[in-house]
């Protein structure tokens, strides 16, 4: 008899059916003449209760010694549960201990702090919260690929090692080989901060592409919202302007939220109850609401008229902070907002310059509770304007010969956006620290595993 996942057992199992499960013990409760084991295999939030009696050959030798953390394999028959938490339980006919856990097993039946769990990151996926996080992460990642694949986008595998600084900010990890004479790649090379520039290559040949992979930023920011290694979703569309870029970003965000709400209902109920009350209602609101649209100039004017005493003063030309973005979404319009046409001084060199000489065709998608969640732009496709912007930004044109070639050989309007996957995960789950929504966080001073 093949083993069945706990998720499938609880969803499709019937009383009287034979079943075999494998997993780890969350708890083992031993009373007179019977033992109750809570077995989970990580396939869902719930575990299955296994009832063991003295008729088992190893009841005294093994079962009565079981405790939290032990790995077991159980065969038996499903029966209606007498408990209130689930409808089915497994009455064991045979139990094998696959792996023992000693008394020093650090995960016990209590709520552990997330800071403590980061010190035992190799065991934290066994907890209810982190298990739920990683299942939701899987559903969200699947939704990303499904959305773009259904729209005919080509998944482009952008390089992890690059010689280009897509952001122009210089916060990049240098790739070196100790003892190697000269540069290993013949020139300075770095871990990528973005797949965007390479995605533009794809969009100017395949029309619609997207990248989804790891990116790196060498900022010494030890905060709850920064990682040194994180994943980015970056679609790029040829023959597309800012209007088309905004439409895709709105549609994509609603799609991803709806997928998680529909496909991770059990885990989302857990987050709503235990982590962030109201998180499901917030996601439902965004997933079902038309987004508002404001220019940056209109947004700044509204903020200046608000009468609010912001920590960061507001005036035209400043880069809006989270407090400003949240006020716009939560107080000013009461729904998600797309802000467009930002001052060129606070945006990257590759963004299309507007005719006013002051702004670029950039857009940020702002959502309640967080602020900016997506940033994008129409890309500058006019080679003379692009060269001028690069000079203004202090970039060496010789490092971007290929990027300029794209404007010389059959250039077309194109646009795209970026969404940090871990930032999306924070929004989906209501978790407070970005280190708790990625399996293996990399931050200053920490790179385990």
C-alpha positions as CSV (number, residue, x, y, z in Angstrom):
1,X,0.0,0.0,0.0
2,X,1.5,3.3,-1.1
3,X,1.8,6.2,1.4
4,X,-0.7,9.0,1.1
5,X,-0.1,12.7,2.0
6,X,-1.8,14.0,5.1
7,X,-3.4,16.6,2.9
8,X,-5.0,14.0,0.6
9,X,-5.9,11.8,3.5
10,X,-7.9,14.6,5.2
11,X,-9.4,15.8,1.9
12,X,-10.4,12.5,0.3
13,X,-10.2,9.8,3.0
14,X,-13.3,8.0,4.2
15,X,-14.1,6.1,7.3
16,X,-13.2,2.4,7.0
17,X,-10.5,3.0,4.4
18,X,-7.1,1.6,4.8
19,X,-4.3,4.2,4.8
20,X,-0.6,4.6,5.2
21,X,1.1,7.9,6.2
22,X,4.6,9.0,7.0
23,X,5.6,12.1,8.8
24,X,6.9,13.8,12.0
25,X,5.3,14.1,15.4
26,X,4.1,17.4,16.5
27,X,3.0,15.9,19.8
28,X,2.7,12.5,21.4
29,X,0.2,12.2,24.2
30,X,0.4,9.0,26.2
31,X,-2.5,8.0,28.5
32,X,-3.4,4.7,30.1
33,X,-3.6,2.0,27.5
34,X,-3.5,4.4,24.5
35,X,-1.3,6.9,22.7
36,X,-2.4,9.8,20.5
37,X,0.1,11.0,17.9
38,X,-0.3,14.2,15.9
39,X,1.5,13.4,12.6
40,X,2.3,16.0,9.9
41,X,4.2,15.6,6.7
42,X,4.2,19.4,5.8
43,X,1.6,18.9,2.9
44,X,-0.9,21.0,4.8
45,X,-1.4,23.0,8.0
46,X,-3.4,20.2,9.7
47,X,-1.9,17.0,11.0
48,X,-3.7,13.7,11.3
49,X,-4.3,12.1,14.7
50,X,-3.0,8.6,15.0
51,X,-4.5,6.4,17.7
52,X,-2.2,3.6,19.0
53,X,-3.3,0.8,21.3
54,X,-1.6,-2.0,23.1
55,X,-2.5,-4.4,20.3
56,X,0.6,-3.0,18.4
57,X,3.5,-5.4,18.7
58,X,5.9,-2.5,19.6
59,X,3.5,-0.5,21.8
60,X,5.6,-0.7,24.9
61,X,9.0,-0.9,23.2
62,X,8.6,2.0,20.8
63,X,5.2,3.8,20.8
64,X,5.3,4.7,24.5
65,X,8.7,6.3,24.0
66,X,7.7,8.5,21.1
67,X,7.9,12.3,21.5
68,X,7.8,15.5,19.4
69,X,10.1,15.4,16.4
70,X,10.2,11.6,15.8
71,X,9.6,10.4,12.3
72,X,7.2,7.5,11.9
73,X,5.4,5.5,9.3
74,X,1.9,4.3,10.2
75,X,-0.6,1.9,8.6
76,X,-4.1,1.5,9.7
77,X,-7.8,2.2,9.1
78,X,-9.5,5.6,9.0
79,X,-12.3,6.2,11.4
80,X,-14.5,9.1,12.5
81,X,-12.6,11.1,15.0
82,X,-14.1,11.7,18.5
83,X,-12.2,15.0,18.7
84,X,-13.5,18.3,17.5
85,X,-10.5,19.5,15.4
86,X,-10.8,17.0,12.6
87,X,-13.3,14.5,11.2
88,X,-11.0,11.6,10.6
89,X,-8.3,9.8,12.6
90,X,-6.1,6.9,11.8
91,X,-6.3,3.9,14.0
92,X,-2.9,2.2,13.8
93,X,-2.4,-1.4,12.9
94,X,1.3,-1.1,12.4
95,X,3.8,1.6,13.3
96,X,7.4,1.9,12.4
97,X,9.8,4.4,13.9
98,X,12.0,5.9,11.1
99,X,13.9,8.4,13.1
100,X,14.1,9.1,16.8
101,X,14.3,12.7,18.3
102,X,15.9,13.2,21.6
103,X,14.8,15.1,24.6
104,X,16.8,18.1,23.4
105,X,14.7,18.5,20.3
106,X,14.2,22.3,20.3
107,X,10.7,22.5,18.8
108,X,8.1,21.9,21.4
109,X,4.3,22.4,21.5
110,X,4.4,26.1,22.2
111,X,4.8,29.3,20.2
112,X,8.4,30.0,19.5
113,X,9.6,33.5,18.6
114,X,10.7,34.1,15.0
115,X,14.0,35.4,16.2
116,X,14.7,32.2,18.0
117,X,13.6,30.2,15.0
118,X,16.1,31.9,12.8
119,X,18.8,30.4,15.0
120,X,17.6,27.0,14.1
121,X,16.6,27.7,10.5
122,X,17.2,24.1,9.5
123,X,14.3,23.0,11.7
124,X,11.9,26.0,11.4
125,X,10.1,24.7,8.3
126,X,8.6,22.1,10.6
127,X,6.7,24.8,12.5
128,X,3.1,25.7,11.6
129,X,4.0,29.3,10.6
130,X,7.0,28.6,8.4
131,X,5.4,25.6,6.8
132,X,2.4,27.8,5.9
133,X,4.8,30.5,4.6
134,X,6.6,28.1,2.3
135,X,3.4,26.5,1.0
136,X,2.0,29.9,0.1
137,X,5.4,30.8,-1.5
138,X,5.0,27.8,-3.7
139,X,1.5,28.7,-4.7
140,X,2.5,32.3,-5.4
141,X,5.5,31.2,-7.5
142,X,3.3,28.8,-9.5
143,X,0.8,31.6,-10.1
144,X,3.6,33.8,-11.4
145,X,4.6,31.3,-14.1
146,X,1.0,30.4,-14.9
147,X,0.0,34.0,-15.4
148,X,2.8,34.8,-17.9
149,X,2.8,31.4,-19.6
150,X,-1.0,31.7,-20.2
151,X,-0.3,35.1,-21.8
152,X,2.4,33.7,-24.1
153,X,5.4,35.3,-22.4
154,X,8.7,33.5,-22.7
155,X,10.6,32.7,-19.5
156,X,14.1,34.2,-20.0
157,X,16.8,32.9,-17.7
158,X,18.8,36.1,-17.1
159,X,22.4,35.7,-15.9
160,X,23.3,35.7,-12.2
161,X,26.8,37.0,-13.0
162,X,26.9,40.3,-14.9
163,X,29.1,43.2,-15.9
164,X,26.3,45.7,-15.9
165,X,24.9,47.7,-13.1
166,X,21.2,47.9,-13.9
167,X,20.3,50.3,-11.1
168,X,23.3,52.6,-11.4
169,X,23.7,52.6,-7.7
170,X,26.8,50.5,-7.3
171,X,25.5,48.3,-4.5
172,X,26.8,45.1,-6.1
173,X,28.7,42.1,-4.9
174,X,32.0,41.7,-6.8
175,X,32.7,38.2,-8.1
176,X,36.4,37.3,-7.6
177,X,38.5,34.1,-7.6
178,X,41.3,34.1,-5.0
179,X,44.7,33.5,-6.5
180,X,43.5,34.0,-10.1
181,X,45.7,36.4,-12.1
182,X,43.6,39.2,-13.4
183,X,39.8,39.2,-13.8
184,X,38.4,35.7,-14.2
185,X,35.9,37.0,-16.8
186,X,38.3,39.4,-18.4
187,X,36.5,42.4,-16.8
188,X,35.0,43.3,-13.4
189,X,32.0,41.0,-12.8
190,X,29.2,41.2,-10.2
191,X,26.2,39.4,-8.9
192,X,23.2,40.8,-10.6
193,X,20.8,43.3,-9.0
194,X,18.2,42.9,-11.7
195,X,17.5,40.9,-14.8
196,X,15.8,43.9,-16.5
197,X,18.6,44.9,-19.0
198,X,18.8,41.3,-20.2
199,X,15.0,41.1,-20.4
200,X,15.1,44.1,-22.7
201,X,17.3,42.0,-25.1
202,X,14.6,39.3,-25.0
203,X,11.7,41.7,-25.5
204,X,13.4,43.2,-28.6
205,X,13.5,39.8,-30.2
206,X,10.7,37.7,-28.6
207,X,8.3,40.6,-27.8
208,X,7.1,39.4,-24.4
209,X,9.4,37.8,-21.9
210,X,9.8,37.6,-18.1
211,X,12.6,36.8,-15.7
212,X,12.0,35.2,-12.3
213,X,15.2,34.4,-10.4
214,X,17.6,35.4,-7.6
215,X,19.1,38.9,-7.5
216,X,21.6,40.4,-5.1
217,X,22.2,43.8,-3.4
218,X,25.3,44.6,-1.3
219,X,23.5,47.1,1.0
220,X,24.6,47.1,4.6
221,X,20.9,47.3,5.6
222,X,20.2,45.1,8.6
223,X,16.4,45.8,8.7
224,X,13.2,43.8,8.7
225,X,12.6,44.7,5.0
226,X,16.0,44.1,3.4
227,X,17.8,41.0,2.1
228,X,21.1,40.6,0.4
229,X,19.7,37.8,-1.8
230,X,16.1,38.0,-3.0
231,X,14.0,36.9,-6.0
232,X,12.6,39.3,-8.6
233,X,9.8,39.0,-11.1
234,X,10.6,41.2,-14.1
235,X,8.4,41.1,-17.3
236,X,9.4,43.1,-20.3
237,X,7.2,43.8,-23.3
238,X,8.2,45.0,-26.8
239,X,5.9,47.4,-28.7
240,X,4.6,48.6,-25.4
241,X,4.2,51.9,-23.7
242,X,3.6,53.0,-20.1
243,X,-0.2,52.5,-20.4
244,X,0.3,48.8,-21.4
245,X,2.8,48.4,-18.6
246,X,0.4,49.7,-16.0
247,X,-2.4,47.4,-17.3
248,X,-0.2,44.3,-17.1
249,X,1.0,45.2,-13.6
250,X,-2.5,45.7,-12.3
251,X,-3.8,42.5,-13.9
252,X,-0.8,40.5,-12.6
253,X,-1.1,41.6,-9.0
254,X,-4.8,40.9,-8.9
255,X,-4.2,37.4,-10.4
256,X,-1.4,36.5,-7.9
257,X,-3.5,37.6,-4.9
258,X,-6.6,35.7,-6.2
259,X,-4.5,32.6,-6.7
260,X,-3.2,32.6,-3.2
261,X,-6.6,33.3,-1.7
262,X,-8.3,30.5,-3.6
263,X,-5.5,27.9,-3.5
264,X,-4.1,28.5,0.0
265,X,-7.4,29.0,1.9
266,X,-6.3,27.0,5.0
267,X,-2.9,28.7,5.3
268,X,-4.4,32.1,4.7
269,X,-7.0,31.5,7.4
270,X,-4.0,30.7,9.7
271,X,-2.2,34.0,8.9
272,X,-5.4,35.9,9.4
273,X,-6.0,34.4,12.8
274,X,-2.4,34.1,14.2
275,X,-0.2,36.6,12.3
276,X,-2.1,39.6,11.0
277,X,-5.8,40.0,11.5
278,X,-7.5,41.3,8.4
279,X,-4.8,40.2,5.9
280,X,-7.3,38.2,3.9
281,X,-9.8,41.1,3.7
282,X,-7.0,43.4,2.5
283,X,-6.0,41.0,-0.2
284,X,-9.6,40.5,-1.3
285,X,-10.0,44.3,-1.5
286,X,-7.0,44.7,-3.8
287,X,-7.8,41.6,-5.9
288,X,-11.3,42.8,-6.6
289,X,-10.9,46.6,-6.9
290,X,-10.1,48.9,-9.9
291,X,-6.8,50.8,-9.2
292,X,-6.8,54.6,-9.1
293,X,-4.3,56.6,-11.2
294,X,-2.4,59.7,-10.2
295,X,0.6,61.5,-11.6
296,X,3.4,62.1,-9.2
297,X,2.6,65.8,-9.3
298,X,-1.0,65.2,-8.4
299,X,0.0,62.9,-5.6
300,X,2.5,65.4,-4.1
301,X,-0.2,68.1,-4.3
302,X,-2.7,65.9,-2.4
303,X,-0.1,65.1,0.2
304,X,0.7,68.8,0.7
305,X,-3.0,69.6,1.1
306,X,-3.6,66.7,3.5
307,X,-2.7,68.6,6.7
308,X,-0.9,65.5,7.9
309,X,2.3,65.8,10.0
310,X,4.6,63.4,8.1
311,X,7.9,62.3,9.5
312,X,9.4,63.0,6.1
313,X,8.4,66.5,4.7
314,X,6.7,66.5,1.3
315,X,7.6,68.7,-1.7
316,X,7.9,68.2,-5.4
317,X,11.1,66.3,-6.3
318,X,11.4,64.1,-3.2
319,X,11.2,60.3,-3.4
320,X,8.0,59.4,-1.6
321,X,8.3,57.3,1.6
322,X,6.0,54.5,2.8
323,X,4.1,56.9,5.0
324,X,3.2,59.0,2.0
325,X,2.3,56.0,-0.2
326,X,0.1,54.5,2.5
327,X,-1.7,57.8,3.0
328,X,-2.5,58.0,-0.7
329,X,-3.9,54.4,-0.7
330,X,-5.6,54.2,2.7
331,X,-6.8,57.8,3.3
332,X,-6.8,59.7,-0.1
333,X,-8.4,57.2,-2.5
334,X,-9.1,54.1,-0.3
335,X,-7.8,51.6,-2.8
336,X,-4.6,50.7,-4.7
337,X,-3.0,53.6,-6.6
338,X,-0.7,53.7,-9.7
339,X,1.5,56.8,-9.6
340,X,3.1,57.9,-12.8
341,X,5.5,60.4,-14.3
342,X,8.1,60.8,-11.6
343,X,10.9,63.4,-11.5
344,X,13.8,62.1,-13.6
345,X,16.4,62.9,-10.9
346,X,14.9,60.2,-8.6
347,X,14.6,57.5,-11.3
348,X,16.9,55.3,-13.2
349,X,18.7,56.4,-16.4
350,X,16.9,53.9,-18.7
351,X,13.4,55.4,-18.1
352,X,11.7,57.3,-21.0
353,X,12.1,61.0,-20.8
354,X,8.9,63.0,-21.1
355,X,8.7,66.1,-23.2
356,X,8.5,68.4,-20.2
357,X,12.2,67.8,-19.5
358,X,11.5,67.1,-15.8
359,X,9.8,63.8,-15.6
360,X,10.0,60.2,-16.9
361,X,7.5,57.6,-17.8
362,X,7.8,55.7,-14.6
363,X,5.0,54.1,-12.6
364,X,4.8,52.6,-9.1
365,X,1.9,50.5,-7.9
366,X,0.9,51.3,-4.3
367,X,-1.2,49.1,-2.1
368,X,-2.8,49.6,1.3
369,X,-0.7,48.6,4.4
370,X,2.6,48.5,2.5
371,X,2.9,51.3,-0.1
372,X,5.0,50.5,-3.2
373,X,4.8,46.9,-4.3
374,X,5.6,47.2,-8.0
375,X,7.9,49.6,-9.9
376,X,8.2,49.9,-13.6
377,X,8.6,52.2,-16.6
378,X,8.6,52.6,-20.3
379,X,12.2,52.3,-21.4
380,X,14.1,55.0,-23.3
381,X,14.3,53.7,-26.9
382,X,15.9,56.9,-28.4
383,X,19.6,56.5,-28.5
384,X,20.5,60.2,-28.3
385,X,18.3,60.7,-25.3
386,X,19.6,57.6,-23.6
387,X,23.2,58.6,-24.1
388,X,22.4,62.0,-22.5
389,X,20.7,60.3,-19.5
390,X,23.7,58.0,-19.0
391,X,26.1,60.9,-19.0
392,X,23.9,62.7,-16.4
393,X,24.0,59.6,-14.3
394,X,27.8,59.3,-14.5
395,X,27.7,56.0,-16.3
396,X,30.5,54.9,-18.7
397,X,29.0,54.3,-22.1
398,X,31.6,51.7,-23.0
399,X,30.1,49.4,-20.4
400,X,26.7,49.6,-22.2
401,X,27.7,49.2,-25.8
402,X,25.3,46.3,-26.3
403,X,22.5,48.2,-24.6
404,X,23.0,51.1,-27.0
405,X,23.0,48.7,-29.9
406,X,19.5,47.7,-29.0
407,X,18.6,51.3,-29.8
408,X,20.5,51.4,-33.0
409,X,19.2,48.2,-34.6
410,X,15.4,48.1,-34.9
411,X,14.6,49.9,-31.7
412,X,10.9,49.9,-30.6
413,X,9.0,51.3,-27.6
414,X,9.2,48.7,-24.8
415,X,8.3,48.7,-21.1
416,X,8.4,46.5,-18.0
417,X,8.2,46.3,-14.3
418,X,9.8,44.6,-11.3
419,X,8.3,43.0,-8.2
420,X,10.3,41.7,-5.3
421,X,9.0,38.3,-4.6
422,X,9.8,38.5,-0.9
423,X,8.0,41.8,-0.6
424,X,5.0,40.2,-2.2
425,X,5.3,37.4,0.3
426,X,5.2,39.8,3.2
427,X,2.0,41.3,1.8
428,X,0.4,38.0,1.2
429,X,1.1,36.5,4.7
430,X,1.2,39.6,7.0
431,X,4.6,38.5,8.3
432,X,6.6,41.3,9.8
433,X,10.2,40.3,8.9
434,X,11.4,39.6,5.3
435,X,13.8,37.0,6.7
436,X,10.8,34.8,7.6
437,X,9.4,34.5,4.1
438,X,12.5,33.1,2.4
439,X,13.8,29.6,3.2
440,X,17.5,30.7,3.5
441,X,17.9,34.4,4.3
442,X,21.1,36.2,3.4
443,X,21.7,39.4,5.4
444,X,24.8,41.2,6.6
445,X,26.7,38.9,8.9
446,X,24.6,35.8,8.1
447,X,24.8,33.3,5.3
448,X,24.1,29.8,6.7
449,X,23.7,26.6,4.7
